[in-house]
Amino acid sequence: MSLLLRCGERSFNVKRLFNVREGYGRKDDILPERFTRQPLRQGLSKGLTARTEEMIEEYYRLRGWDLSTGWPTPEKLRELSLEKEMKSFYPG
């Protein structure tokens, strides 16, 4: 992974930790209702709506986050050398 991509991933995970600290988590990772209830009107996906649960789980897997909470996992934080930040969320 390039240094630039790693810096971006570290930044994204620190932002997520900030949001978690402020009380945001999986319950808040939602799309606007028009994506989940209103079917698309045209194109190849006409008549379909977003499958948010599947999308969120795949996104969390790709990010290395816990599937049930949406928190970055201790393994991901160690991988990104964010041990100091990890201690605030995973004491011990």
Secondary structure, DSSP 8 states (H G I E B T S, - for coil): --HHHHHHHHHHHHHHHHHHHTT--GGG----HHHHTS---SSTTTT----HHHHHHHHHHHHTB-TTT--B-HHHHHHTT-HHHHTTTS--
